[in-house]
Amino acid sequence: MSVHASFSRRAILRRSALGFGSLGLYSLLQDASLLAAAPSAGPLTSRKPHFEARAKRIIFLFMHGGVSHVDSFDPKPRLDRDHGKPLPIKRSLTFNAKQAGGLMRSPWEFKQRGESGIPVSELFPEVASCADDLCVIRSMVGEGVDHGAAMLQLFTGTFSFSRPSMGAWTLYGLGTENQNLPGFITIKPTQWQGGDKLFGTSFLPGAYQGTPIGSAPMAADDIIENPIDHVLPQGGTAEEQRLELEFLRQMNRRHADDRRLDPDLEARIQAFELAFRMQAEAPEAFDVSRETEAARKLYGLDEDVTRDFGWQCLLARRLSERGVRVVQATHSGAEEKWDHHGDILRLHPIRSREVDKPIAGLIKDLKARGLLDETLIVWGSEFGRTPFSEGADGRDHNPYGFSIFMAGGGVKAGSIYGATDEFGYHAVEDRMHIHDLHATILHLMGLDHERLTYRYSGRDFRLTDVAGRVATKLLA
């Protein structure tokens, strides 16, 4: 069902001439979720899904730059056999066509892991130990050949326009389970190639935007001590802050009372009030020092190489178990990106060591706490890499067929979905376009992607635009 507008109770009574017949209209609008919540409830009030949800929350682990799928989760014997030979099919649009070389085998060994026998390369030994919890999607497809376009499409559904992010759509559809924390948090987001558009709201009300914690270039140690200083109010007692907020709320409500609610004004009101409420709960939620030594070791906080992303994954678990609906964790930075056009033999192992243990720790920790079944973990990049070399020892961008994986949250554990061709170049079986990925994620959260719409500029918009299908084969 499309949500075309929201009206306050006073506006409904005024526009219906204060008649008692309006009470029936009030009931209908309330049932159809068209009536605005009371000001005290706010836009982030927890709402029922369209149907029974398989997952309550999402943790998205984003590997900025493009992990090579043919070196991680999609082994190709044809590359071993034809290493160095020219690609025998026509190349699709390539980011750096002038440097394209011959076919390039993977230098890393693949082994079948767990009872499911999912092949995982030696780049990810810790993740491999969780193979029976993974649903590996080998048939991802997008249109963006460059990072900016591909990242926009992955996070917002489109590579050429400003649109609301997936996290914002999810929050718009479901609200949050904890009114004292943001419903959508992004940890160390990248500041380029999409920037704040990757967690923004575009034309959706600003209350649904992601709250950033630090940024990609920052080291975890620079954030851990004071992760939310920029979010919480500064100075004054709690009582003084409450009085200031109440005064501000009264002025803004008086201004908006006889008008259609201004979404930007509403977002500012909610932001002030949330920041006040966060003072009680946020410091404890962000304090990973409260974790046991065993938990910190599980995520790799005791090792320099894994400390940074380990902190992100541990924080993601702490926020998720406290009701934060969507958490994004980004492995990025100027030197940490996975964008290895050259020297991939040296750089991919460095990057994988930084994230392998933390990712496995997150999966194992959620499972041990009984939270994995209701938490959807999504791991992936904006695209994969080519099966042919770039220069001497690199791989170019490849959006035509690449891999991600999911775990928990209603997906079929220990399974593989889709396939690329014998080179790992194009998806050929159960192609999973990014629109399909978004439709499937929303479905797992109990949302029908065709019903989750927002009317703007004369038309109904949705995350999947006019496309998208739910990949029912990967559902548990």
LOMAR-270111 format. One record per residue (C-alpha): residue in one letter; x, y, z. Coordinates in steps of 0.05 Angstrom, whole numbers, padded with zeros to 5 digits, always signed. Layout:
N
aXYZ ...
REM end
This chain:
476
m+00000+00000+00000 s+00025+00070-00016 v+00031+00122+00038 h+00011+00187+00004 a+00009+00235+00063 s+00003+00240+00138 f-00046+00285+00175 s-00049+00307+00247 r-00112+00293+00288 r-00128+00368+00290 a-00120+00374+00215 i-00168+00316+00203 l-00221+00347+00248 r-00213+00416+00218 r-00215+00391+00146 s-00277+00348+00159 a-00315+00407+00190 l-00311+00377+00260 g-00365+00327+00243 f-00374+00262+00282 g-00371+00225+00216 s-00297+00242+00215 l-00287+00193+00272 g-00300+00136+00223 l-00249+00167+00175 y-00200+00173+00233 s-00207+00098+00246 l-00197+00081+00172 l-00136+00125+00165 q-00106+00096+00229 d-00116+00025+00203 a-00083+00044+00137 s-00024+00077+00173 l-00040+00145+00140 l-00052+00182+00205 a+00008+00214+00235 a+00030+00188+00303 a+00023+00233+00363 p+00079+00284+00368 s+00105+00248+00430 a+00109+00182+00392 g+00149+00209+00334 p+00164+00181+00264 l+00210+00127+00292 t+00156+00092+00332 s+00161+00017+00321 r+00111-00006+00268 k+00085-00074+00247 p+00114-00104+00183 h+00071-00121+00123 f+00076-00195+00141 e+00114-00238+00191 a+00187-00219+00189 r+00244-00269+00188 a+00294-00217+00214 k+00286-00159+00262 r+00350-00122+00245 i+00405-00115+00193 i+00481-00112+00200 f+00513-00093+00134 l+00589-00105+00130 f+00613-00064+00071 m+00681-00078+00040 h+00697-00013+00003 g+00732-00021-00063 g+00713-00089-00092 v+00733-00156-00063 s+00754-00206-00117 h+00700-00259-00119 v+00743-00307-00160 d+00795-00304-00104 s+00747-00312-00046 f+00679-00348-00056 d+00674-00366-00130 p+00730-00414-00152 k+00740-00422-00227 p+00780-00483-00252 r+00778-00453-00322 l+00823-00397-00298 d+00873-00447-00272 r+00873-00484-00338 d+00877-00422-00384 h+00920-00376-00341 g+00953-00324-00385 k+00911-00337-00446 p+00868-00282-00477 l+00796-00277-00455 p+00759-00316-00510 i+00696-00274-00505 k+00683-00200-00516 r+00699-00156-00456 s+00642-00115-00428 l+00652-00042-00411 t+00715-00039-00368 f+00740+00015-00322 n+00811+00011-00347 a+00808-00026-00413 k+00878-00004-00437 q+00911-00045-00382 a+00871-00109-00394 g+00913-00172-00399 g+00902-00246-00403 l+00862-00292-00358 m+00889-00295-00287 r+00882-00355-00241 s+00872-00346-00167 p+00937-00354-00128 w+00897-00377-00067 e+00873-00447-00054 f+00799-00462-00046 k+00774-00517+00000 q+00704-00543+00014 r+00686-00522+00084 g+00637-00549+00135 e+00583-00601+00125 s+00555-00558+00069 g+00619-00562+00029 i+00618-00488+00009 p+00685-00471-00025 v+00721-00414+00010 s+00791-00391-00007 e+00849-00390+00042 l+00841-00314+00045 f+00783-00325+00094 p+00800-00383+00141 e+00759-00356+00199 v+00698-00341+00157 a+00707-00411+00127 s+00695-00440+00196 c+00625-00409+00192 a+00610-00438+00123 d+00549-00476+00148 d+00518-00410+00169 l+00529-00375+00103 c+00485-00364+00043 v+00535-00346-00012 i+00505-00308-00071 r+00550-00317-00131 s+00506-00281-00182 m+00505-00208-00162 v+00496-00158-00218 g+00498-00082-00220 e+00508-00027-00272 g+00562+00017-00240 v+00631+00007-00270 d+00662+00061-00226 h+00660+00062-00150 g+00615+00122-00142 a+00559+00096-00186 a+00565+00025-00160 m+00563+00046-00087 l+00503+00092-00098 q+00466+00034-00130 l+00485-00015-00075 f+00463+00032-00020 t+00405+00070-00053 g+00382+00028-00112 t+00402+00078-00165 f+00469+00099-00193 s+00449+00165-00225 f+00401+00202-00178 s+00397+00221-00105 r+00351+00171-00072 p+00338+00148+00000 s+00386+00096+00026 m+00365+00024+00041 g+00374+00038+00116 a+00328+00098+00112 w+00275+00059+00075 t+00278+00004+00127 l+00271+00053+00184 y+00214+00088+00147 g+00178+00022+00141 l+00190-00007+00210 g+00212+00048+00258 t+00259+00029+00314 e+00256-00016+00374 n+00294+00031+00420 q+00272+00103+00425 n+00336+00121+00463 l+00384+00104+00407 p+00384+00121+00333 g+00348+00069+00291 f+00401+00071+00236 i+00475+00077+00252 t+00534+00075+00204 i+00603+00062+00233 k+00663+00095+00200 p+00627+00110+00134 t+00668+00131+00074 q+00670+00206+00059 w+00678+00199-00016 q+00647+00161-00074 g+00577+00173-00048 g+00591+00203+00021 d+00530+00218+00063 k+00484+00197+00007 l+00500+00125+00026 f+00462+00134+00091 g+00419+00194+00074 t+00344+00203+00065 s+00339+00245+00001 f+00264+00262-00002 l+00244+00218+00058 p+00237+00255+00124 g+00304+00269+00155 a+00287+00229+00218 y+00304+00166+00179 q+00375+00183+00161 g+00435+00144+00188 t+00475+00171+00246 p+00550+00167+00230 i+00600+00145+00282 g+00669+00169+00261 s+00691+00165+00189 a+00733+00119+00145 p+00800+00155+00152 m+00796+00154+00228 a+00829+00099+00269 a+00785+00061+00317 d+00827+00084+00376 d+00811+00156+00358 i+00736+00141+00363 i+00730+00091+00419 e+00741+00140+00476 n+00688+00190+00453 p+00647+00158+00397 i+00585+00203+00404 d+00612+00270+00428 h+00585+00301+00364 v+00515+00272+00376 l+00500+00288+00449 p+00483+00358+00474 q+00541+00396+00504 g+00539+00435+00570 g+00485+00447+00621 t+00449+00401+00668 a+00399+00350+00645 e+00342+00392+00673 e+00366+00454+00635 q+00371+00415+00571 r+00301+00386+00581 l+00273+00456+00592 e+00308+00483+00530 l+00281+00425+00488 e+00211+00434+00515 f+00212+00509+00499 l+00238+00494+00429 r+00186+00439+00419 q+00129+00486+00439 m+00151+00540+00390 n+00159+00492+00333 r+00093+00457+00347 r+00057+00524+00349 h+00088+00542+00282 a+00068+00476+00250 d+00000+00468+00283 d-00042+00499+00228 r+00001+00475+00171 r+00020+00409+00140 l+00079+00383+00180 d+00146+00405+00153 p+00188+00341+00149 d+00253+00379+00158 l+00227+00415+00219 e+00200+00349+00246 a+00268+00317+00236 r+00303+00373+00274 i+00255+00366+00332 q+00265+00291+00334 a+00341+00299+00330 f+00343+00346+00391 e+00298+00301+00431 l+00335+00237+00412 a+00402+00269+00431 f+00373+00285+00500 r+00347+00214+00509 m+00413+00183+00486 q+00450+00211+00545 a+00422+00157+00589 e+00433+00096+00545 a+00484+00112+00491 p+00547+00115+00534 e+00536+00044+00559 a+00518+00018+00490 f+00582+00045+00458 d+00628+00024+00515 v+00660-00040+00488 s+00706-00042+00549 r+00648-00073+00586 e+00657-00137+00544 t+00694-00197+00572 e+00765-00210+00552 a+00740-00272+00515 a+00691-00231+00474 r+00744-00180+00457 k+00791-00234+00433 l+00735-00267+00393 y+00731-00203+00351 g+00806-00192+00349 l+00809-00130+00391 d+00873-00157+00423 e+00910-00156+00356 d+00932-00094+00319 v+00914-00122+00250 t+00841-00137+00270 r+00829-00086+00324 d+00797-00033+00279 f+00745-00075+00243 g+00738-00119+00304 w+00714-00058+00343 q+00664-00042+00288 c+00635-00112+00289 l+00632-00116+00364 l+00598-00048+00367 a+00550-00070+00313 r+00530-00129+00357 r+00521-00085+00418 l+00477-00036+00380 s+00436-00090+00346 e+00420-00126+00411 r+00396-00060+00439 g+00345-00051+00384 v+00381-00010+00331 r+00346-00031+00267 v+00402-00021+00216 v+00478-00019+00229 q+00529-00009+00174 a+00603-00022+00186 t+00652-00001+00132 h+00722-00028+00119 s+00753+00029+00080 g+00803+00086+00085 a+00853+00114+00035 e+00901+00055+00042 e+00852+00002+00064 k+00806-00002+00004 w+00799-00068-00033 d+00810-00032-00100 h+00871-00071-00123 h+00884-00054-00195 g+00955-00076-00182 d+00994-00116-00129 i+00932-00157-00112 l+00976-00216-00090 r+01004-00174-00034 l+00945-00129-00017 h+00885-00176-00017 p+00916-00219+00039 i+00929-00157+00081 r+00857-00132+00074 s+00827-00201+00087 r+00867-00211+00151 e+00839-00145+00177 v+00766-00168+00170 d+00766-00245+00171 k+00768-00256+00246 p+00720-00199+00264 i+00668-00224+00214 a+00671-00295+00239 g+00670-00269+00311 l+00606-00231+00297 i+00572-00292+00266 k+00593-00338+00323 d+00576-00288+00377 l+00506-00274+00351 k+00495-00349+00344 a+00518-00363+00415 r+00471-00309+00441 g+00412-00336+00403 l+00408-00273+00360 l+00432-00297+00292 d+00364-00323+00271 e+00333-00254+00279 t+00393-00214+00254 l+00408-00210+00180 i+00483-00202+00165 v+00500-00179+00095 w+00573-00178+00072 g+00597-00151+00006 s+00628-00098-00039 e+00600-00052-00092 f+00626-00101-00146 g+00677-00156-00156 r+00740-00161-00199 t+00754-00185-00269 p+00778-00255-00285 f+00832-00225-00329 s+00891-00185-00304 e+00902-00111-00303 g+00974-00095-00315 a+01021-00146-00285 d+00985-00168-00222 g+00918-00132-00212 r+00845-00141-00229 d+00796-00089-00256 h+00725-00073-00233 n+00671-00124-00250 p+00597-00109-00237 y+00572-00163-00284 g+00577-00222-00237 f+00605-00222-00166 s+00593-00251-00097 i+00565-00229-00030 f+00541-00271+00028 m+00486-00268+00079 a+00479-00303+00146 g+00423-00310+00196 g+00357-00272+00189 g+00317-00325+00151 v+00366-00343+00096 k+00382-00416+00078 a+00445-00432+00117 g+00501-00471+00084 s+00477-00456+00014 i+00500-00425-00052 y+00453-00383-00095 g+00466-00369-00168 a+00528-00377-00211 t+00574-00339-00258 d+00601-00366-00323 e+00663-00410-00326 f+00708-00349-00322 g+00672-00315-00265 y+00657-00256-00310 h+00581-00254-00319 a+00524-00280-00276 v+00488-00334-00316 e+00444-00371-00265 d+00393-00339-00218 r+00420-00270-00232 m+00413-00226-00170 h+00408-00154-00192 i+00417-00103-00136 h+00342-00088-00141 d+00330-00162-00127 l+00378-00160-00068 h+00340-00101-00039 a+00273-00134-00050 t+00298-00197-00015 i+00327-00159+00044 l+00262-00120+00054 h+00223-00186+00048 l+00265-00217+00103 m+00249-00156+00146 g+00174-00167+00134 l+00166-00111+00082 d+00136-00117+00012 h+00182-00076-00032 e+00124-00058-00078 r+00082-00032-00020 l+00137+00006+00015 t+00128+00071-00023 y+00132+00146-00012 r+00097+00198-00054 y+00144+00253-00077 s+00140+00302-00135 g+00077+00272-00162 r+00095+00198-00162 d+00105+00140-00115 f+00178+00121-00104 r+00206+00057-00074 l+00275+00029-00060 t+00270-00020-00119 d+00241+00032-00167 v+00199-00007-00218 a+00239-00072-00213 g+00262-00123-00162 r+00240-00194-00145 v+00248-00233-00082 a+00298-00290-00088 t+00253-00343-00055 k+00303-00399-00067 l+00350-00372-00014 l+00297-00366+00040 a+00300-00416+00097 
REM end
